């Protein structure tokens, strides 16, 4: 079972920051899950919320703020004063610090009424970095994005993000003509039958957000490919079972 650090090792450092990535590497995780969206000036930045208030010293919507001003914001003090110098990363900057031998699950975040072509920029950045055919997985709750990634770059792995159970997930994938590498489902809605069905048809299952060793052991017993967790150091025994 793979252990993937959720927004970096976000139990120990502010999410989606260099510090959380370096902490995950220190703790020996198998990979990282991060979020990306567009800044107001069009760059792909590593950030979760659509608004700035929860995790930065700024205010407003990230899509309305240019990268120059985003770079001035404090991304760490909300977590601890020791992280006050953390600054927002671009996707290019992230790729420089995540080793190619680690899984990198990039979640593309867009509002459901928004068509901003972020998927084109993500694919272009990954191509320039030579990361198309490696361990990068593009995921999104917006399944239109997944279909577009399939069209833009068929060699790029994609993952279907799910907040709730889809009763016939295999049929959903077929009728929507989705070419996916993995399912990324919420732990409370992940059952043995779904995991076994995905294994049967060759689709990996990564379950989020799992912070309990007992839950991880259950999911490993189901046959899940990996868990996405805030505390990657807690699950060494599960990985080795």
Secondary structure, DSSP 8 states (H G I E B T S, - for coil): -EEEEETTTTTTS-TTSHHHHHHHHHTT-SEEEEEEEE-TTS-EEE---SBSTTTSS--SBGGGS-HHHHTTS-SSTTT-GGGTT---EEHHHHHHHS-TTSEEEEEE---TT----HHHHHHHHHHHHT-SSSSEEEEES-HHHHHHHHHH-TTSEEEEEESS--TTHHHHHHHTT---SEEEEEGGG--HHHHHHHHHTT-EEEEE----HHHHHHHHHHT-SEEEES-GGGGHHHHH-
